[in-house]
Amino acid sequence: MPSSPYTDRQRAAILVELYNGASAQGMGVFHRTPGSMYFGYLQGRVLKVDMGADDLSFRLYNRDNGEGAGEAAEARALSNER
């Protein structure tokens, strides 16, 4: 199995940027399954991203927060690491 391209710190930074760029919708509950790092909603904001996956997919995040929003959040997070 190939190693993940993201460190834990990078994943945390990406999550912060995704959260900051997301809009609040509906009841916005945080759903956690043991052993999973899937975030559907976090404090009322739509994230819909699995932070535990080796390759992060922003398809659902982009659907709800705007085209390219996930990739932009990832770029901001990784540029702040330097």
N, CA, C and O atoms as a Maestro MAE file, in Angstrom:
{
 s_m_m2io_version
 :::
 2.0.0
}

f_m_ct {
 s_m_title
 :::
 protein
 m_atom[328] {
  # First column is atom index #
  i_m_mmod_type
  r_m_x_coord
  r_m_y_coord
  r_m_z_coord
  i_m_residue_number
  s_m_chain_name
  s_m_pdb_residue_name
  s_m_pdb_atom_name
  i_m_atomic_number
  :::
  1 25 0.848 -1.180 0.000 1 A "MET " " N  " 7
  2 3 0.000 0.000 0.000 1 A "MET " " CA " 6
  3 2 0.892 1.240 0.000 1 A "MET " " C  " 6
  4 15 1.786 1.354 0.839 1 A "MET " " O  " 8
  5 25 0.661 2.170 -0.929 2 A "PRO " " N  " 7
  6 3 1.492 3.381 -0.982 2 A "PRO " " CA " 6
  7 2 1.225 4.273 0.225 2 A "PRO " " C  " 6
  8 15 0.127 4.276 0.783 2 A "PRO " " O  " 8
  9 25 2.236 5.022 0.613 3 A "SER " " N  " 7
  10 3 2.064 5.911 1.753 3 A "SER " " CA " 6
  11 2 1.233 7.126 1.338 3 A "SER " " C  " 6
  12 15 1.182 7.488 0.163 3 A "SER " " O  " 8
  13 25 0.597 7.733 2.304 4 A "SER " " N  " 7
  14 3 -0.247 8.896 2.061 4 A "SER " " CA " 6
  15 2 0.608 10.102 1.689 4 A "SER " " C  " 6
  16 15 1.691 10.285 2.245 4 A "SER " " O  " 8
  17 25 0.137 10.926 0.758 5 A "PRO " " N  " 7
  18 3 0.897 12.126 0.400 5 A "PRO " " CA " 6
  19 2 0.737 13.252 1.429 5 A "PRO " " C  " 6
  20 15 1.385 14.292 1.310 5 A "PRO " " O  " 8
  21 25 -0.123 13.052 2.441 6 A "TYR " " N  " 7
  22 3 -0.394 14.093 3.424 6 A "TYR " " CA " 6
  23 2 0.087 13.687 4.820 6 A "TYR " " C  " 6
  24 15 -0.098 12.543 5.236 6 A "TYR " " O  " 8
  25 25 0.696 14.618 5.533 7 A "THR " " N  " 7
  26 3 1.033 14.381 6.931 7 A "THR " " CA " 6
  27 2 -0.205 14.690 7.763 7 A "THR " " C  " 6
  28 15 -1.156 15.292 7.263 7 A "THR " " O  " 8
  29 25 -0.199 14.280 9.026 8 A "ASP " " N  " 7
  30 3 -1.326 14.588 9.913 8 A "ASP " " CA " 6
  31 2 -1.505 16.099 10.042 8 A "ASP " " C  " 6
  32 15 -2.630 16.597 10.090 8 A "ASP " " O  " 8
  33 25 -0.396 16.819 10.097 9 A "ARG " " N  " 7
  34 3 -0.468 18.280 10.215 9 A "ARG " " CA " 6
  35 2 -1.100 18.902 8.966 9 A "ARG " " C  " 6
  36 15 -1.900 19.832 9.062 9 A "ARG " " O  " 8
  37 25 -0.732 18.380 7.802 10 A "GLN " " N  " 7
  38 3 -1.313 18.886 6.553 10 A "GLN " " CA " 6
  39 2 -2.814 18.603 6.510 10 A "GLN " " C  " 6
  40 15 -3.595 19.453 6.085 10 A "GLN " " O  " 8
  41 25 -3.217 17.411 6.950 11 A "ARG " " N  " 7
  42 3 -4.643 17.070 6.986 11 A "ARG " " CA " 6
  43 2 -5.400 18.035 7.902 11 A "ARG " " C  " 6
  44 15 -6.494 18.489 7.564 11 A "ARG " " O  " 8
  45 25 -4.822 18.342 9.047 12 A "ALA " " N  " 7
  46 3 -5.468 19.274 9.977 12 A "ALA " " CA " 6
  47 2 -5.590 20.663 9.355 12 A "ALA " " C  " 6
  48 15 -6.628 21.313 9.477 12 A "ALA " " O  " 8
  49 25 -4.541 21.112 8.697 13 A "ALA " " N  " 7
  50 3 -4.563 22.426 8.057 13 A "ALA " " CA " 6
  51 2 -5.596 22.469 6.934 13 A "ALA " " C  " 6
  52 15 -6.292 23.470 6.763 13 A "ALA " " O  " 8
  53 25 -5.693 21.383 6.171 14 A "ILE " " N  " 7
  54 3 -6.693 21.321 5.099 14 A "ILE " " CA " 6
  55 2 -8.086 21.340 5.695 14 A "ILE " " C  " 6
  56 15 -8.966 22.026 5.176 14 A "ILE " " O  " 8
  57 25 -8.310 20.594 6.788 15 A "LEU " " N  " 7
  58 3 -9.619 20.583 7.442 15 A "LEU " " CA " 6
  59 2 -10.014 21.982 7.910 15 A "LEU " " C  " 6
  60 15 -11.168 22.383 7.757 15 A "LEU " " O  " 8
  61 25 -9.073 22.719 8.475 16 A "VAL " " N  " 7
  62 3 -9.346 24.095 8.917 16 A "VAL " " CA " 6
  63 2 -9.788 24.950 7.738 16 A "VAL " " C  " 6
  64 15 -10.766 25.690 7.840 16 A "VAL " " O  " 8
  65 25 -9.077 24.853 6.623 17 A "GLU " " N  " 7
  66 3 -9.422 25.653 5.448 17 A "GLU " " CA " 6
  67 2 -10.757 25.224 4.843 17 A "GLU " " C  " 6
  68 15 -11.536 26.068 4.399 17 A "GLU " " O  " 8
  69 25 -11.025 23.919 4.825 18 A "LEU " " N  " 7
  70 3 -12.314 23.446 4.331 18 A "LEU " " CA " 6
  71 2 -13.444 23.984 5.203 18 A "LEU " " C  " 6
  72 15 -14.462 24.456 4.696 18 A "LEU " " O  " 8
  73 25 -13.255 23.908 6.519 19 A "TYR " " N  " 7
  74 3 -14.272 24.406 7.448 19 A "TYR " " CA " 6
  75 2 -14.496 25.905 7.259 19 A "TYR " " C  " 6
  76 15 -15.638 26.360 7.194 19 A "TYR " " O  " 8
  77 25 -13.414 26.665 7.170 20 A "ASN " " N  " 7
  78 3 -13.541 28.114 7.014 20 A "ASN " " CA " 6
  79 2 -14.219 28.502 5.705 20 A "ASN " " C  " 6
  80 15 -14.874 29.541 5.630 20 A "ASN " " O  " 8
  81 25 -14.069 27.682 4.686 21 A "GLY " " N  " 7
  82 3 -14.658 27.992 3.391 21 A "GLY " " CA " 6
  83 2 -16.050 27.422 3.176 21 A "GLY " " C  " 6
  84 15 -16.680 27.689 2.153 21 A "GLY " " O  " 8
  85 25 -16.532 26.640 4.134 22 A "ALA " " N  " 7
  86 3 -17.836 25.993 3.988 22 A "ALA " " CA " 6
  87 2 -18.955 26.879 4.512 22 A "ALA " " C  " 6
  88 15 -18.750 27.722 5.386 22 A "ALA " " O  " 8
  89 25 -20.143 26.667 3.955 23 A "SER " " N  " 7
  90 3 -21.309 27.416 4.415 23 A "SER " " CA " 6
  91 2 -22.144 26.547 5.350 23 A "SER " " C  " 6
  92 15 -22.191 25.327 5.197 23 A "SER " " O  " 8
  93 25 -22.797 27.176 6.310 24 A "ALA " " N  " 7
  94 3 -23.669 26.460 7.250 24 A "ALA " " CA " 6
  95 2 -24.958 26.090 6.538 24 A "ALA " " C  " 6
  96 15 -25.541 26.918 5.838 24 A "ALA " " O  " 8
  97 25 -25.407 24.850 6.710 25 A "GLN " " N  " 7
  98 3 -26.642 24.382 6.092 25 A "GLN " " CA " 6
  99 2 -27.353 23.415 7.019 25 A "GLN " " C  " 6
  100 15 -26.714 22.654 7.746 25 A "GLN " " O  " 8
  101 25 -28.665 23.446 6.990 26 A "GLY " " N  " 7
  102 3 -29.465 22.475 7.736 26 A "GLY " " CA " 6
  103 2 -29.127 22.418 9.211 26 A "GLY " " C  " 6
  104 15 -28.712 23.413 9.806 26 A "GLY " " O  " 8
  105 25 -29.308 21.254 9.788 27 A "MET " " N  " 7
  106 3 -29.046 21.071 11.215 27 A "MET " " CA " 6
  107 2 -27.557 20.950 11.492 27 A "MET " " C  " 6
  108 15 -27.110 21.204 12.610 27 A "MET " " O  " 8
  109 25 -26.804 20.572 10.504 28 A "GLY " " N  " 7
  110 3 -25.347 20.546 10.624 28 A "GLY " " CA " 6
  111 2 -24.813 19.757 11.801 28 A "GLY " " C  " 6
  112 15 -24.288 20.333 12.754 28 A "GLY " " O  " 8
  113 25 -24.941 18.476 11.740 29 A "VAL " " N  " 7
  114 3 -24.433 17.647 12.831 29 A "VAL " " CA " 6
  115 2 -23.107 17.036 12.432 29 A "VAL " " C  " 6
  116 15 -22.866 16.774 11.254 29 A "VAL " " O  " 8
  117 25 -22.264 16.814 13.392 30 A "PHE " " N  " 7
  118 3 -20.981 16.148 13.163 30 A "PHE " " CA " 6
  119 2 -21.219 14.648 13.336 30 A "PHE " " C  " 6
  120 15 -21.589 14.186 14.416 30 A "PHE " " O  " 8
  121 25 -21.005 13.907 12.269 31 A "HIS " " N  " 7
  122 3 -21.225 12.464 12.280 31 A "HIS " " CA " 6
  123 2 -19.877 11.767 12.311 31 A "HIS " " C  " 6
  124 15 -19.045 11.942 11.421 31 A "HIS " " O  " 8
  125 25 -19.678 10.966 13.366 32 A "ARG " " N  " 7
  126 3 -18.399 10.271 13.472 32 A "ARG " " CA " 6
  127 2 -18.629 8.788 13.611 32 A "ARG " " C  " 6
  128 15 -19.418 8.342 14.444 32 A "ARG " " O  " 8
  129 25 -17.937 8.027 12.789 33 A "THR " " N  " 7
  130 3 -17.938 6.579 12.865 33 A "THR " " CA " 6
  131 2 -16.568 6.169 13.387 33 A "THR " " C  " 6
  132 15 -15.549 6.626 12.870 33 A "THR " " O  " 8
  133 25 -16.530 5.299 14.424 34 A "PRO " " N  " 7
  134 3 -15.232 4.887 14.963 34 A "PRO " " CA " 6
  135 2 -14.287 4.409 13.856 34 A "PRO " " C  " 6
  136 15 -14.672 3.614 12.999 34 A "PRO " " O  " 8
  137 25 -13.054 4.903 13.887 35 A "GLY " " N  " 7
  138 3 -12.047 4.533 12.906 35 A "GLY " " CA " 6
  139 2 -12.118 5.329 11.614 35 A "GLY " " C  " 6
  140 15 -11.290 5.139 10.723 35 A "GLY " " O  " 8
  141 25 -13.084 6.207 11.502 36 A "SER " " N  " 7
  142 3 -13.249 6.998 10.287 36 A "SER " " CA " 6
  143 2 -12.888 8.449 10.552 36 A "SER " " C  " 6
  144 15 -13.005 8.938 11.675 36 A "SER " " O  " 8
  145 25 -12.449 9.124 9.509 37 A "MET " " N  " 7
  146 3 -12.194 10.564 9.604 37 A "MET " " CA " 6
  147 2 -13.054 11.276 8.575 37 A "MET " " C  " 6
  148 15 -12.644 12.272 7.980 37 A "MET " " O  " 8
  149 25 -14.290 10.732 8.372 38 A "TYR " " N  " 7
  150 3 -15.228 11.345 7.434 38 A "TYR " " CA " 6
  151 2 -15.986 12.451 8.151 38 A "TYR " " C  " 6
  152 15 -16.553 12.243 9.224 38 A "TYR " " O  " 8
  153 25 -15.985 13.609 7.551 39 A "PHE " " N  " 7
  154 3 -16.726 14.734 8.090 39 A "PHE " " CA " 6
  155 2 -17.834 15.072 7.105 39 A "PHE " " C  " 6
  156 15 -17.557 15.490 5.981 39 A "PHE " " O  " 8
  157 25 -19.084 14.896 7.517 40 A "GLY " " N  " 7
  158 3 -20.217 15.296 6.708 40 A "GLY " " CA " 6
  159 2 -20.514 16.754 6.994 40 A "GLY " " C  " 6
  160 15 -20.479 17.605 6.105 40 A "GLY " " O  " 8
  161 25 -20.802 17.017 8.239 41 A "TYR " " N  " 7
  162 3 -21.079 18.376 8.699 41 A "TYR " " CA " 6
  163 2 -20.248 18.621 9.954 41 A "TYR " " C  " 6
  164 15 -20.090 17.717 10.774 41 A "TYR " " O  " 8
  165 25 -19.730 19.795 10.109 42 A "LEU " " N  " 7
  166 3 -18.986 20.170 11.297 42 A "LEU " " CA " 6
  167 2 -19.494 21.526 11.742 42 A "LEU " " C  " 6
  168 15 -19.292 22.534 11.066 42 A "LEU " " O  " 8
  169 25 -20.152 21.538 12.882 43 A "GLN " " N  " 7
  170 3 -20.738 22.750 13.450 43 A "GLN " " CA " 6
  171 2 -21.578 23.500 12.427 43 A "GLN " " C  " 6
  172 15 -21.463 24.716 12.273 43 A "GLN " " O  " 8
  173 25 -22.423 22.751 11.733 44 A "GLY " " N  " 7
  174 3 -23.361 23.339 10.790 44 A "GLY " " CA " 6
  175 2 -22.808 23.625 9.408 44 A "GLY " " C  " 6
  176 15 -23.535 24.130 8.553 44 A "GLY " " O  " 8
  177 25 -21.550 23.319 9.165 45 A "ARG " " N  " 7
  178 3 -20.949 23.584 7.857 45 A "ARG " " CA " 6
  179 2 -20.745 22.280 7.095 45 A "ARG " " C  " 6
  180 15 -20.293 21.279 7.652 45 A "ARG " " O  " 8
  181 25 -21.086 22.315 5.819 46 A "VAL " " N  " 7
  182 3 -20.979 21.134 4.975 46 A "VAL " " CA " 6
  183 2 -19.526 20.914 4.572 46 A "VAL " " C  " 6
  184 15 -18.917 21.776 3.939 46 A "VAL " " O  " 8
  185 25 -18.971 19.760 4.937 47 A "LEU " " N  " 7
  186 3 -17.608 19.421 4.537 47 A "LEU " " CA " 6
  187 2 -17.612 18.236 3.576 47 A "LEU " " C  " 6
  188 15 -17.047 18.323 2.486 47 A "LEU " " O  " 8
  189 25 -18.241 17.135 3.966 48 A "LYS " " N  " 7
  190 3 -18.345 15.923 3.158 48 A "LYS " " CA " 6
  191 2 -17.014 15.530 2.530 48 A "LYS " " C  " 6
  192 15 -16.871 15.466 1.309 48 A "LYS " " O  " 8
  193 25 -16.057 15.273 3.395 49 A "VAL " " N  " 7
  194 3 -14.727 14.855 2.959 49 A "VAL " " CA " 6
  195 2 -14.196 13.816 3.942 49 A "VAL " " C  " 6
  196 15 -14.406 13.933 5.150 49 A "VAL " " O  " 8
  197 25 -13.513 12.807 3.425 50 A "ASP " " N  " 7
  198 3 -12.897 11.772 4.249 50 A "ASP " " CA " 6
  199 2 -11.431 12.125 4.424 50 A "ASP " " C  " 6
  200 15 -10.624 11.909 3.520 50 A "ASP " " O  " 8
  201 25 -11.087 12.665 5.580 51 A "MET " " N  " 7
  202 3 -9.713 13.090 5.848 51 A "MET " " CA " 6
  203 2 -8.787 11.906 6.085 51 A "MET " " C  " 6
  204 15 -7.572 12.088 6.159 51 A "MET " " O  " 8
  205 25 -9.326 10.702 6.204 52 A "GLY " " N  " 7
  206 3 -8.502 9.519 6.414 52 A "GLY " " CA " 6
  207 2 -8.061 8.858 5.116 52 A "GLY " " C  " 6
  208 15 -7.210 7.969 5.132 52 A "GLY " " O  " 8
  209 25 -8.631 9.281 3.992 53 A "ALA " " N  " 7
  210 3 -8.284 8.690 2.700 53 A "ALA " " CA " 6
  211 2 -6.902 9.161 2.250 53 A "ALA " " C  " 6
  212 15 -6.496 10.287 2.539 53 A "ALA " " O  " 8
  213 25 -6.190 8.295 1.545 54 A "ASP " " N  " 7
  214 3 -4.868 8.677 1.031 54 A "ASP " " CA " 6
  215 2 -4.983 9.819 0.032 54 A "ASP " " C  " 6
  216 15 -4.192 10.762 0.068 54 A "ASP " " O  " 8
  217 25 -5.948 9.736 -0.841 55 A "ASP " " N  " 7
  218 3 -6.194 10.801 -1.816 55 A "ASP " " CA " 6
  219 2 -7.489 11.496 -1.441 55 A "ASP " " C  " 6
  220 15 -8.557 10.886 -1.492 55 A "ASP " " O  " 8
  221 25 -7.410 12.751 -1.070 56 A "LEU " " N  " 7
  222 3 -8.605 13.493 -0.672 56 A "LEU " " CA " 6
  223 2 -9.435 13.830 -1.906 56 A "LEU " " C  " 6
  224 15 -8.910 14.324 -2.905 56 A "LEU " " O  " 8
  225 25 -10.726 13.560 -1.826 57 A "SER " " N  " 7
  226 3 -11.642 13.903 -2.912 57 A "SER " " CA " 6
  227 2 -12.514 15.060 -2.440 57 A "SER " " C  " 6
  228 15 -13.165 14.974 -1.398 57 A "SER " " O  " 8
  229 25 -12.522 16.126 -3.202 58 A "PHE " " N  " 7
  230 3 -13.300 17.311 -2.835 58 A "PHE " " CA " 6
  231 2 -14.580 17.422 -3.656 58 A "PHE " " C  " 6
  232 15 -15.216 18.476 -3.660 58 A "PHE " " O  " 8
  233 25 -14.968 16.360 -4.346 59 A "ARG " " N  " 7
  234 3 -16.135 16.396 -5.223 59 A "ARG " " CA " 6
  235 2 -17.401 16.857 -4.494 59 A "ARG " " C  " 6
  236 15 -18.090 17.762 -4.964 59 A "ARG " " O  " 8
  237 25 -17.707 16.247 -3.363 60 A "LEU " " N  " 7
  238 3 -18.923 16.618 -2.628 60 A "LEU " " CA " 6
  239 2 -18.768 17.979 -1.951 60 A "LEU " " C  " 6
  240 15 -19.735 18.737 -1.867 60 A "LEU " " O  " 8
  241 25 -17.576 18.296 -1.472 61 A "TYR " " N  " 7
  242 3 -17.329 19.614 -0.881 61 A "TYR " " CA " 6
  243 2 -17.564 20.690 -1.935 61 A "TYR " " C  " 6
  244 15 -18.233 21.689 -1.673 61 A "TYR " " O  " 8
  245 25 -17.009 20.483 -3.130 62 A "ASN " " N  " 7
  246 3 -17.171 21.453 -4.217 62 A "ASN " " CA " 6
  247 2 -18.630 21.589 -4.631 62 A "ASN " " C  " 6
  248 15 -19.091 22.685 -4.949 62 A "ASN " " O  " 8
  249 25 -19.344 20.491 -4.626 63 A "ARG " " N  " 7
  250 3 -20.752 20.530 -4.999 63 A "ARG " " CA " 6
  251 2 -21.532 21.494 -4.099 63 A "ARG " " C  " 6
  252 15 -22.389 22.239 -4.574 63 A "ARG " " O  " 8
  253 25 -21.230 21.474 -2.803 64 A "ASP " " N  " 7
  254 3 -21.980 22.280 -1.841 64 A "ASP " " CA " 6
  255 2 -21.371 23.648 -1.559 64 A "ASP " " C  " 6
  256 15 -22.065 24.539 -1.069 64 A "ASP " " O  " 8
  257 25 -20.084 23.831 -1.859 65 A "ASN " " N  " 7
  258 3 -19.407 25.082 -1.500 65 A "ASN " " CA " 6
  259 2 -18.829 25.846 -2.686 65 A "ASN " " C  " 6
  260 15 -18.231 26.907 -2.513 65 A "ASN " " O  " 8
  261 25 -19.007 25.310 -3.883 66 A "GLY " " N  " 7
  262 3 -18.540 25.999 -5.084 66 A "GLY " " CA " 6
  263 2 -17.416 25.258 -5.773 66 A "GLY " " C  " 6
  264 15 -16.548 24.672 -5.126 66 A "GLY " " O  " 8
  265 25 -17.443 25.291 -7.083 67 A "GLU " " N  " 7
  266 3 -16.444 24.596 -7.897 67 A "GLU " " CA " 6
  267 2 -15.028 25.065 -7.554 67 A "GLU " " C  " 6
  268 15 -14.737 26.261 -7.564 67 A "GLU " " O  " 8
  269 25 -14.158 24.106 -7.253 68 A "GLY " " N  " 7
  270 3 -12.758 24.405 -6.953 68 A "GLY " " CA " 6
  271 2 -12.508 24.861 -5.523 68 A "GLY " " C  " 6
  272 15 -11.365 25.140 -5.161 68 A "GLY " " O  " 8
  273 25 -13.560 24.944 -4.698 69 A "ALA " " N  " 7
  274 3 -13.401 25.432 -3.321 69 A "ALA " " CA " 6
  275 2 -12.530 24.504 -2.477 69 A "ALA " " C  " 6
  276 15 -11.742 24.976 -1.657 69 A "ALA " " O  " 8
  277 25 -12.661 23.203 -2.665 70 A "GLY " " N  " 7
  278 3 -11.853 22.245 -1.909 70 A "GLY " " CA " 6
  279 2 -10.390 22.320 -2.262 70 A "GLY " " C  " 6
  280 15 -9.529 22.308 -1.381 70 A "GLY " " O  " 8
  281 25 -10.104 22.397 -3.546 71 A "GLU " " N  " 7
  282 3 -8.718 22.496 -4.001 71 A "GLU " " CA " 6
  283 2 -8.087 23.816 -3.555 71 A "GLU " " C  " 6
  284 15 -6.901 23.862 -3.227 71 A "GLU " " O  " 8
  285 25 -8.881 24.884 -3.546 72 A "ALA " " N  " 7
  286 3 -8.370 26.184 -3.077 72 A "ALA " " CA " 6
  287 2 -8.039 26.122 -1.586 72 A "ALA " " C  " 6
  288 15 -7.024 26.663 -1.149 72 A "ALA " " O  " 8
  289 25 -8.899 25.459 -0.809 73 A "ALA " " N  " 7
  290 3 -8.646 25.307 0.628 73 A "ALA " " CA " 6
  291 2 -7.388 24.479 0.865 73 A "ALA " " C  " 6
  292 15 -6.581 24.801 1.738 73 A "ALA " " O  " 8
  293 25 -7.224 23.409 0.083 74 A "GLU " " N  " 7
  294 3 -6.031 22.562 0.185 74 A "GLU " " CA " 6
  295 2 -4.778 23.378 -0.124 74 A "GLU " " C  " 6
  296 15 -3.783 23.276 0.592 74 A "GLU " " O  " 8
  297 25 -4.818 24.181 -1.177 75 A "ALA " " N  " 7
  298 3 -3.661 25.000 -1.565 75 A "ALA " " CA " 6
  299 2 -3.312 26.009 -0.480 75 A "ALA " " C  " 6
  300 15 -2.135 26.209 -0.180 75 A "ALA " " O  " 8
  301 25 -4.330 26.657 0.120 76 A "ARG " " N  " 7
  302 3 -4.075 27.613 1.209 76 A "ARG " " CA " 6
  303 2 -3.439 26.907 2.401 76 A "ARG " " C  " 6
  304 15 -2.484 27.413 2.989 76 A "ARG " " O  " 8
  305 25 -3.965 25.741 2.755 77 A "ALA " " N  " 7
  306 3 -3.454 24.997 3.899 77 A "ALA " " CA " 6
  307 2 -2.007 24.581 3.684 77 A "ALA " " C  " 6
  308 15 -1.178 24.724 4.583 77 A "ALA " " O  " 8
  309 25 -1.705 24.072 2.511 78 A "LEU " " N  " 7
  310 3 -0.347 23.587 2.247 78 A "LEU " " CA " 6
  311 2 0.641 24.735 2.070 78 A "LEU " " C  " 6
  312 15 1.823 24.576 2.374 78 A "LEU " " O  " 8
  313 25 0.183 25.885 1.587 79 A "SER " " N  " 7
  314 3 1.091 27.033 1.450 79 A "SER " " CA " 6
  315 2 1.417 27.644 2.807 79 A "SER " " C  " 6
  316 15 2.470 28.259 2.970 79 A "SER " " O  " 8
  317 25 0.526 27.482 3.782 80 A "ASN " " N  " 7
  318 3 0.769 27.998 5.140 80 A "ASN " " CA " 6
  319 2 1.755 27.124 5.902 80 A "ASN " " C  " 6
  320 15 2.224 27.524 6.968 80 A "ASN " " O  " 8
  321 25 2.080 25.954 5.392 81 A "GLU " " N  " 7
  322 3 3.013 25.028 6.041 81 A "GLU " " CA " 6
  323 2 4.457 25.449 5.906 81 A "GLU " " C  " 6
  324 15 5.298 25.016 6.694 81 A "GLU " " O  " 8
  325 25 4.765 26.274 4.939 82 A "ARG " " N  " 7
  326 3 6.159 26.631 4.644 82 A "ARG " " CA " 6
  327 2 6.780 27.488 5.671 82 A "ARG " " C  " 6
  328 15 7.947 27.859 5.542 82 A "ARG " " O  " 8
  :::
 }
 m_bond[327] {
  # First column is bond index #
  i_m_from
  i_m_to
  i_m_order
  :::
  1 1 2 1
  2 2 3 1
  3 3 4 2
  4 3 5 1
  5 5 6 1
  6 6 7 1
  7 7 8 2
  8 7 9 1
  9 9 10 1
  10 10 11 1
  11 11 12 2
  12 11 13 1
  13 13 14 1
  14 14 15 1
  15 15 16 2
  16 15 17 1
  17 17 18 1
  18 18 19 1
  19 19 20 2
  20 19 21 1
  21 21 22 1
  22 22 23 1
  23 23 24 2
  24 23 25 1
  25 25 26 1
  26 26 27 1
  27 27 28 2
  28 27 29 1
  29 29 30 1
  30 30 31 1
  31 31 32 2
  32 31 33 1
  33 33 34 1
  34 34 35 1
  35 35 36 2
  36 35 37 1
  37 37 38 1
  38 38 39 1
  39 39 40 2
  40 39 41 1
  41 41 42 1
  42 42 43 1
  43 43 44 2
  44 43 45 1
  45 45 46 1
  46 46 47 1
  47 47 48 2
  48 47 49 1
  49 49 50 1
  50 50 51 1
  51 51 52 2
  52 51 53 1
  53 53 54 1
  54 54 55 1
  55 55 56 2
  56 55 57 1
  57 57 58 1
  58 58 59 1
  59 59 60 2
  60 59 61 1
  61 61 62 1
  62 62 63 1
  63 63 64 2
  64 63 65 1
  65 65 66 1
  66 66 67 1
  67 67 68 2
  68 67 69 1
  69 69 70 1
  70 70 71 1
  71 71 72 2
  72 71 73 1
  73 73 74 1
  74 74 75 1
  75 75 76 2
  76 75 77 1
  77 77 78 1
  78 78 79 1
  79 79 80 2
  80 79 81 1
  81 81 82 1
  82 82 83 1
  83 83 84 2
  84 83 85 1
  85 85 86 1
  86 86 87 1
  87 87 88 2
  88 87 89 1
  89 89 90 1
  90 90 91 1
  91 91 92 2
  92 91 93 1
  93 93 94 1
  94 94 95 1
  95 95 96 2
  96 95 97 1
  97 97 98 1
  98 98 99 1
  99 99 100 2
  100 99 101 1
  101 101 102 1
  102 102 103 1
  103 103 104 2
  104 103 105 1
  105 105 106 1
  106 106 107 1
  107 107 108 2
  108 107 109 1
  109 109 110 1
  110 110 111 1
  111 111 112 2
  112 111 113 1
  113 113 114 1
  114 114 115 1
  115 115 116 2
  116 115 117 1
  117 117 118 1
  118 118 119 1
  119 119 120 2
  120 119 121 1
  121 121 122 1
  122 122 123 1
  123 123 124 2
  124 123 125 1
  125 125 126 1
  126 126 127 1
  127 127 128 2
  128 127 129 1
  129 129 130 1
  130 130 131 1
  131 131 132 2
  132 131 133 1
  133 133 134 1
  134 134 135 1
  135 135 136 2
  136 135 137 1
  137 137 138 1
  138 138 139 1
  139 139 140 2
  140 139 141 1
  141 141 142 1
  142 142 143 1
  143 143 144 2
  144 143 145 1
  145 145 146 1
  146 146 147 1
  147 147 148 2
  148 147 149 1
  149 149 150 1
  150 150 151 1
  151 151 152 2
  152 151 153 1
  153 153 154 1
  154 154 155 1
  155 155 156 2
  156 155 157 1
  157 157 158 1
  158 158 159 1
  159 159 160 2
  160 159 161 1
  161 161 162 1
  162 162 163 1
  163 163 164 2
  164 163 165 1
  165 165 166 1
  166 166 167 1
  167 167 168 2
  168 167 169 1
  169 169 170 1
  170 170 171 1
  171 171 172 2
  172 171 173 1
  173 173 174 1
  174 174 175 1
  175 175 176 2
  176 175 177 1
  177 177 178 1
  178 178 179 1
  179 179 180 2
  180 179 181 1
  181 181 182 1
  182 182 183 1
  183 183 184 2
  184 183 185 1
  185 185 186 1
  186 186 187 1
  187 187 188 2
  188 187 189 1
  189 189 190 1
  190 190 191 1
  191 191 192 2
  192 191 193 1
  193 193 194 1
  194 194 195 1
  195 195 196 2
  196 195 197 1
  197 197 198 1
  198 198 199 1
  199 199 200 2
  200 199 201 1
  201 201 202 1
  202 202 203 1
  203 203 204 2
  204 203 205 1
  205 205 206 1
  206 206 207 1
  207 207 208 2
  208 207 209 1
  209 209 210 1
  210 210 211 1
  211 211 212 2
  212 211 213 1
  213 213 214 1
  214 214 215 1
  215 215 216 2
  216 215 217 1
  217 217 218 1
  218 218 219 1
  219 219 220 2
  220 219 221 1
  221 221 222 1
  222 222 223 1
  223 223 224 2
  224 223 225 1
  225 225 226 1
  226 226 227 1
  227 227 228 2
  228 227 229 1
  229 229 230 1
  230 230 231 1
  231 231 232 2
  232 231 233 1
  233 233 234 1
  234 234 235 1
  235 235 236 2
  236 235 237 1
  237 237 238 1
  238 238 239 1
  239 239 240 2
  240 239 241 1
  241 241 242 1
  242 242 243 1
  243 243 244 2
  244 243 245 1
  245 245 246 1
  246 246 247 1
  247 247 248 2
  248 247 249 1
  249 249 250 1
  250 250 251 1
  251 251 252 2
  252 251 253 1
  253 253 254 1
  254 254 255 1
  255 255 256 2
  256 255 257 1
  257 257 258 1
  258 258 259 1
  259 259 260 2
  260 259 261 1
  261 261 262 1
  262 262 263 1
  263 263 264 2
  264 263 265 1
  265 265 266 1
  266 266 267 1
  267 267 268 2
  268 267 269 1
  269 269 270 1
  270 270 271 1
  271 271 272 2
  272 271 273 1
  273 273 274 1
  274 274 275 1
  275 275 276 2
  276 275 277 1
  277 277 278 1
  278 278 279 1
  279 279 280 2
  280 279 281 1
  281 281 282 1
  282 282 283 1
  283 283 284 2
  284 283 285 1
  285 285 286 1
  286 286 287 1
  287 287 288 2
  288 287 289 1
  289 289 290 1
  290 290 291 1
  291 291 292 2
  292 291 293 1
  293 293 294 1
  294 294 295 1
  295 295 296 2
  296 295 297 1
  297 297 298 1
  298 298 299 1
  299 299 300 2
  300 299 301 1
  301 301 302 1
  302 302 303 1
  303 303 304 2
  304 303 305 1
  305 305 306 1
  306 306 307 1
  307 307 308 2
  308 307 309 1
  309 309 310 1
  310 310 311 1
  311 311 312 2
  312 311 313 1
  313 313 314 1
  314 314 315 1
  315 315 316 2
  316 315 317 1
  317 317 318 1
  318 318 319 1
  319 319 320 2
  320 319 321 1
  321 321 322 1
  322 322 323 1
  323 323 324 2
  324 323 325 1
  325 325 326 1
  326 326 327 1
  327 327 328 2
  :::
 }
}
